[in-house]
Amino acid sequence: MKKKHKRELFKIILSVVLLGTAALLLNLLPIDYTNTGFFIMRICIYAAVYLILGFDIIKGALKNVFSGDLLDERFLMTVASVAAFFIGEYVEGIAVIIFYSIGELFQDIAVGKSRNMISATAGLRVDTCRMVTDEGVADKDPGEVPVGSLIEVRPGERIPIDGVVVEGLSGIDTSSLTGESAPRSAGPGDNVFGGTLSTDGLLRIRTTKTAENSSQERIISLVEEASMNKSVTERFITKFARVYTPAVVILAVILAIIPSIITGDWSRWVKTAIMFLVVSCPCALVVSIPLAFFAGVGKSSKEGVLVKGAEYLERLAEVESWVFDKTGTVTSGSFAVREAVPTEGFDRKTLLDLAYTVESGSNHPIAEAIAKYALGQGAVSVCVDGGAFKELPGLGAELNTGDFVIRAGNLRYARKIAGKNFTPIGSGTEVYVFRNGDYVGAFGLGDNVRSGVKEAFDDLRKKCGAGRIVMLSGDRDGACKEIAEKCGFDEYRSELLPEGKIRALSEIIQKTKKSTVYVGDGINDAPVLALADVGVAMGGVGQDAAVEAADCIIMNDDIAKLVRASEISRKTVRIARQNVVFAIGVKLLVLLLAATGFGVMWVAVFADVGVLILAILNSLRVMRG
């Protein structure tokens, strides 16, 4: 508990003790209250107890009045408690302030606890970076370290900036970014990310980004922005409170005046109006609903699932269709060349050289696998000056060397070059290589399904109510069919160009009554991620495209995290709705009792502060489990 919370708790306890002592003594002692002196003394004693907590509340209410925010909860509590004093209900007036203060304390502690879960991401930020220079190792502000610098990270220190290990070997604890508890090993050539922890070895790292663009800074910004993004439920409650509170204040004034004029019993009806005001405060709704979503976003980020706002968390709770990209999402994206088959008239060496020359210019996983394989087989580039390289999305790539054009791509591209009757070498993933218009040969590649995908799909159906699970891919039908059967997809669509994926997803969205989620690797899927109700990027730690395009980012490659994200979202929405029903139900009941002249102040206090505390405690259940 923070110092300010302890201070507030002390004031509450002091007020309770003093109120109890004053009430006991003033009722037990033989005091003649018809005597003006004793009457004034009684008021002064109760007023002193009242001001211990009430001074700050009255001060806040007056400040809000002058700033134009008239009808907030402080104003309502001030009017209700001061009015109680005017009709001689001193104990009830002080009780209103005490219980309101208890509610405020609970609220502040709860919000702080939830905020700490989110702001813990700020702990990823590193204030000092050890930069290796010609003179030795010097401590620098990470913001002053340019891209391409050599930095040193010692055992037990956080990596300050994204980069590539050039020297050393260490375990890397990525739990702060991915929620993954098991450390992974990193050595020369491995990418490492800012905010992760080097556990047991000295590393020298060549930076690939500036500090402000590193993974931890993007994550901190994302989570901070997420806490500001309101859900549909939150926006409704905000609008509701703006209309509801003024309406209740007007009704309270009417309730105090009209029945009093008719009956002449001003004491009864003013007290009823005060109860009406106490009950009317919408604190339970205004506080507990955002708190529930705030806690949901925080819980998700702690487990390595970054949700960019409460709006997307709410949509995740009611997903009917789950749509997945294949390569790099359902499969590992780590392709391996299984065969290299030159056609008649060309030798294997020519095929490898041409393939290496064109594919080394692409960053597509398939192209990288072929280039790596060809280089390992002794291939060399046949283009001296680099040539003119061109990426062809959904087809392949081409390179104009000046003397000839090398083309490499899928079956669709091969048939575009050689004609519709071109015969494939198999039914899996193949890349066909051409020199000008001459077919040189082909590569057969394989890609493995990620571990746990089928089990995750089963859980999406059983635990999360998934209606259908669909795969969209630009790969060959044979390769897609094999993956679909292994994973348990309800349906799949193959050989889709980027615009084909958009059309296919649009059709799925039109046929889906609830939300549609698209899950991709964040590299080539930005348009489709943006189109879906919720775009989810896998492996987002190092993917700029994922961070920009997706609404939700799984910070490692574990598809099972989708199940956890869905469970958190469903629990969050369920708790938020429970708070709405409970708070409105209790308030309407007590308002009805108060309006008809029944009920007592203690019931009114419970309907406000008691409901607030219960709603806050209910909201905090999001962070458990």
N, C-alpha and C positions, 0 to 999 in steps of 0.2 A: 504494500500500500504506500502510495506517495505521501510526501509531507502534507500537501494541501488536503488530501483525503483524511489523514489523521487529524488535522486541524479542524476540519468540518465535522468529523465524527465526535471530537471532543466537545464542540459547541452544541451538537445535538444532545449528547449525554447530559451536559451541563443544563441545558434548557429543560430536559425531562425531569431531572432531579429537582431543579428550582421550582418548576411548575407543580410537581407533586407535593413538595414541601409547603409552598405557598397555599395551595388549595387545601391541604390538610389543616394547616394552622389557622387560616382565615375562616374555615368552617367549624373548627373545634373550639377556638377561643371565644369567650363571651364578648364579642365586639358588637356595638350598636351601630349598624350600618345606616341608620337614619341620621346619624351624626355626620355632618358635612366633612369634618376632618378625617374620620375613619373611611368615609366613602372615597375621598380623594386619595388617601393612603392605599386603599385596595386597588384603585385604578393604576396608581404609580407602580406598585409592586408587579402587577400583571404586565404593565407596559414595559417595564425593565426586562422582564423575562422574554417578552415578545421581541424586543429589539435585538437580543443576542443573535437571533437568526433572521428576523424580519428586516433589519436595517439594509442588508445587502440586497434583499429581494425588492424592497421598496425603491432603493436606489436604481436597481436595474430596470424596474418598471417605468420610473420617471425618465430615465435615459432613453428607453425605447419610445415613450410617448413623444418626446421632443424630436426623435429621429423618424417619426411617422409610423413606427411599428406598434400600433396601439393595442391591438387585441391579441397579445401573446400570453403565455401561461403565467408569467410573473405579474402582469397586470390583473389577470383574473384572480390570482391568489391574494394579491394586495387588496383588491376591492372586497373580496369575500371575507378576509380576516379583519379588516378595518370595520366593515359593516357589522360583523359579529360583536366587536367591541362596543359599537354604538347602541346595540340593543341589549347590552349587558351579558352577552355570552362570551366571557373572557377566556375561559378554559377552552371552549370550542375554537375560538379565534386563534389561540396559540397552537392548538392541536393541528389545525389546518397547516400552519407554517412548519411545524415540526415534521409532520408526515410528508409535506411537499419537499422539505430539505432531505429527508431520508430517500425519497424517490430520486432527487437530483444526484445524491451521492451514489446510489446504485447505478444510475445512468452513466455518470462520469467514469466510474470504475469499469463498467461493462464496455463502454466505447473505447476506453484506454486499452483494455485487454485485447479487444478486437483490432484496434489500430496497431498495437505492438506486433501482432502477428503479420500485419502487412508491412509496417515500417521496418521490420526485421530485415527486409531486403536491402535497406540502406546499409546494413552491416557488410554487404558485399563490396562496398566502395573501399578502395585502398588509398590512404593519404600519401604514402611515400613509395617511390619506385627506385630500385637500385639499378642505375644505368651504367653500363660498362663503357668506359672511354679509354683513350690511349694512356691517360694518367692513372687509371685504376677504376675502382667502383665508387660512384658518387650518388648520394641521395638526391632525388629530383621529385618535383611535383609531377604526378602522372600526366597532368594536362600539358606539361612542357616537353614531353617525350615524343619526338616525331616518329612517323611510320618508318620501319626499317631499322630502328635502333636495337641494340643488343642490351637486354636487361637480365638481371640475376635474381632468382628467387630461391631463398634458403628453406630448409626443412621447417615446416610449421607456419610458413607465411602464405598469404593469399596472393595469387597471381594478379597483378594490377591491370594488365592490358592483354587483349587477345594476341596470340602469336603462334609461332612454330618453334618447337624445341630444336635447338642446334647442338646442344651438348648436355649430357647428364641423363639420369634415369630416376624416376620417382613415382610413387603412387599419387593419384590425383583424386581428391575427395570432391565430387561434383554435386553433393547433396543439396548445397545451397541454391543451385540452379535447377537441378533435375528432380530432386526428391529421392534420388537413388542412393541408398546407404552404402553399397559396396564400392570401394575405391577402384579406379582403373589405372593401369600402368601407362606411363607416357615416356617416350624416349625420342631420340633424334628423328625428325620428320613428322612427328605427331602434332596435330593442332591442339592448343590448350586455350582456355577461355578465362577472361577476367572474372574475378569473384570466386573462382575455385581454389582449393587449398592443396599445396604441395606438402605431402605428409612426411616423407622420409628421405628425400634426396635433394641435392643441389641441382638446379636447372638453369641453363642459359637459353634465353628465348629471343627470337627475332620477331619484333612486333609487326603485326599486319594491319593494325588499326590504330587510330588515335584513342586516347582514354575516353573521350566523350562518345565515341561510336562503339566502344567495347560492349560485350554481352551484358555485363552487370549494369552498366548505365542504361541500356535499353530496357532491361528488366525493371529497374527501379522506376523509370519513367512510365512504363506500361502499368505497373501496379498502382502508382500514384494516380494515373489517369483513370484506371479502372474504378477506384474508390469514388470518383466524381461522377461516374456514369450511372444514371438512375434507371431502375427498372420501370416497367409499365405500372406495377403495383405502387411503387414509391411515388410516381408522378400523380397517380390517382389520389393517394392519401394527401399529398400536398395541396391539390386543388380542392379536395373535400374539406380540409381544415380551413381554408380561406373562406369558404362559404358557410361552413358549419358554425365556427366560433362567433362571428358577428350575429348570425341568426339567433344563437342561444343567448347572447348578451341582451338583444332586443326583447326576447321572450322573458328573460329574467326581470327586466325593468317593468314589462307589462304585468308580470306575475306579482311584483311587489306593490304596484300602484292600484290596479283595477279592483282586485278582491279586497284590498284594504279599504278603499273608498266605499265599496258595497257593504262590507261587514263591520268596518270600523276597527278591526283587529289588526292593527299595523304590525305589532310585534310578531305575530304568527306568520304573516305573509312575507314580511321582509326576511325573516329567518328562512322561510321556504325558498325565497329567491336566492339567498346566499348559498343554500345547499345546491340549488340549481346551477349556480355559477361554478361551484367547486366541482360538481360532476361534469360540467361541460368541457373542461379542459381536455383537449385531444392529445395529451402528452404520450399516452400509451401507443397511439397510432403513429404519431410524428416521429417518435424516438425508436420504437421497437422494430418497425418495418425496415427502415434503412439499416439499422443495426444488424438485422438478420442477414441481409444481402452483403453488408460490409464484412460480416463474419464468414459468409460463404466464399467471397473472393479471397479473403485471407487464408482460409483453410485450404482452398485450391492451390494458392501460390506456395504454401508450405509443402504441399505434396508434389510440386513440380508441374502443376497445371496452371498456366497463366490465362485467366479469363479477363478480357479487356473491359469488362463492366458488368453491372448487375443485369442490364438488359439481356446480354447473351447468356448469363447464368440462368435467367428465367426461361429463355428459349430452350436451353439444354434440358430443362426439366420435362419437356413434352415433345420429344423427338419421335417421329414415326418412321422416317426413312433415313438410313445411314448409307452414304455413298462414299466409296473409297477409290482413290487412284491406285494403280497397281505398283509400278516400279518405284522403289524407294519408300513406299508406304506399307503395303501388304507384304511385299518382298523386301529383302535387305538392300537391294540396289547395288550390291557388290557382285557384279557380273564376272564370270570366268569364261574364257574362251575354251570350248571343248574340242573344236576342230577348225582347221583352216584348209579349205578345199579349192585349189586353183583349177580353172577350167582348162580344157584342151587348148594347147598352144601357148600357155603361160606356165612358168615354173613357180614354185612356192616362194622363192626369194623375191621375185617381182611383186607377187601379191602382198607379201609382208611389207616391202618398202613403200609401195603405193598406199597401203592402208595406214601405215605409220605416219606418212607425210600428211595425209588429210585429217586423220582422226586426232593427231596431237594438237590441233588447233581448237578442238571442241572440249567443253567441260561436261558434256552429257555422260552419265555413268557408263553407258555402253561404249561410247567412243573412247573413254579413258581406259576401259578394260582392254579394248583392242590395241590401243597405242602401247599400253604397258606390256601386253603379251608379245607384240611384234618387236618391241625394243629388246625384250628378253631373249628373243630368237635371233638377235643380231641385225635387225632392220636398221636402215639409215634413210634419212630424208633425201628425196630426189629433187627437192626444190631448194636452190641456193639462196635466193633473196627473200624467201618467205611467201611470195606469191600473194594472190588475192583470195582470202578465205571468206566463205559465206555459209552461215548456219541456216538450215531449212527446217523450221519447226514442224514436227510431225512426219518428216520425211528422212532427213539425214543432213549431209554437209557436202560442200564441193570446194575445190581449191584450183584456181587457175594459176599454173606455174609459169605461164608465158609461152611455153612450148606445147603444152597440152592441158586438158582439164581432167582432174581426178574427182570422181563422185563415189560416195559411199552412203548407203541408206537401206531402208527396209524394203519389203516386197513391193509396196505401193510405188515407191520411188523407182525400183528396178523395172517395174512394168511401164512406168512413165517413160523410161529411157529406152528399154528394149522391146516394148510392145506387150499387149495384154496376154499373150501366150507364153510369156516367160515362166519357166518352171522353177519352183522353189526347191531347195535342197532337203527340206524337212518340214516339221510342223511346229518347231519351237521358235526361239528368237534368233533371227539370222540378219546379217548385214552383208550386202552385196556391193562389190567394188567394180568400178568401171574406169577405163582410161579413154577419154573422149566417149565414143559410143560403143567401145568394145568391152564386153564382159570379161573380167579378169579372174574372178573367183569369189568365194563367200566364206564367212565366218559363222560358225554355230556357237551360241553362247547359252549359258544357264544362269538362272537367278533363283536363290533359295527363299522360301516363305519364312518370314520372321517367326521365331519361336513364340508359342502362346496365342497365335492369331485365332485359330479355330476355337480355343477355349474362351477367348475374349468375346468372340461373336456369340457363342452360346450364352455367356453372361449378359450380353446386351439384350438378347431375347428374353431370358428368364428374369433378370433383375431390373432391366430398364425398359421393358415393353417395346423393344424394337419391332416395328411392323415388317419391314423388309430391309435387307442388306444387299447393296448393289455395287458392282465393280465397273468402273469406266477406264479404258486403256487405249492407247494408240498401238499396242502390240498386236501381233498376229492372233487370229482366232484360236489356233491350236494351243498356243502358249497360254492364252487367257482361260480357255476351257479347262486346262490342266490345273491352273491355280485356283479357279473357281470351285472345282470339285474338291481340292485339298482343303480349302478354307471353309467351305460351307456357305458360299454366297447363294442368295435366292435367285439372282440373275446377274448377267454381265453383258457388257457391250464392248466390242473390240474394234481395232483399226480406226480409232477416232482421231481426227485432227483436232487441234485446240478449239476451233470453232464448233466441231462436232461434239466435244465434251460439253460446251455451253448449251447447245441445243438439247442434248440428252438430259442434262441436269434440269433444264427448264421444263421439260416434259414431266420429269419425276416430281418437281415442285408443284406443278399444276394438278397432279393426281394425288398429292399428299394433303390431307386435311390439317395435320399439325405441322411441326417444324421439320425441316430437312437439314441434315448436317453433311457437309462435304469434307473429307479428310484427305489431304495431299501432303507432298513433301515440301511445299513452299517454294520450289524453284521455278517450275513451269506452270504452276496451277493458280497463279494470282487471279486471273479473271473468274475462274470457277469458285475459288474461295470467297471472292467478293459477292458472287451471285447467291450463294447458299444463305439460308437463314442464320446458320452458324458455320463459319469456315474454320476448320481445325488444321493447323500445320504440325506435322511430326518433325521431331529432331530440330526444334527451333533455336537451339543454343547458338548455332553458327550461321543461321540463315537469315540474312537481311530481308529477303523477299517474304519469308514467313512472318516475320515481325510486322511488316508493313501491311500485308494483305489479310492475314488471318484474324478472326475474332477470339480465337482460343488457341493456345500454343502448348503442345506437349513437349516438355523440355528434354526428353530423351526419345528413344525409338520404341518405347513400350506401349503397344496398342491397348494393353490392359488398363492404362491410365484413363482411357476414355470411359471405361465402366465406372472408375472412381469419380471422375468429373461429373458424370451423369448422376451418380448416387448423391454427391454433395449438392448438386443443383436441385434435385428432387426434394431432398431434406430441407433445403433452404426455403423453397417455395411453399412446402407444406407447413413449415413453422410460421412463415409470414402470414399465410392465410388463417392459421389458427389464431394468431394475434388479432387479426382484423375482426374475425367473428366473435371472439371472446370479449374484446374491448368494446365493440359497438353494442353487442348484446347486453352486457352488464350496464353500460351507460344508459342505454334506452330504457331499461327496466327501472333504474334508480331515478332517471329524469321523470318518468311517468309517475312514480311514487311521490317525488318532490312536488311535481306540478299539481297533484291532487291533494296536497297537504299532508301526506303520510311520509314516513321515513324520518330519520334522525341524522344529525351532522356526522356521526361516526360512519354511518353507511355511505354517506356522500364522500367522505374522505377515502374510504376503501375503494369506492367506484373510480376515484381518480388515482391516488397514489398506490393503493394496493394493486389495482389492475396494471399500472405502469411497472411496478416491481415484478409482478408475475410474468408480464409480457417480456421484460428484459431478460429474466432468468430463462424463459422459454427460448428466446433468440440465441442465447449463449450455448444452447445445446448443439447448434450448428458446428461449433468448434470441437465437440467431443466425438470420439470414435473415428 
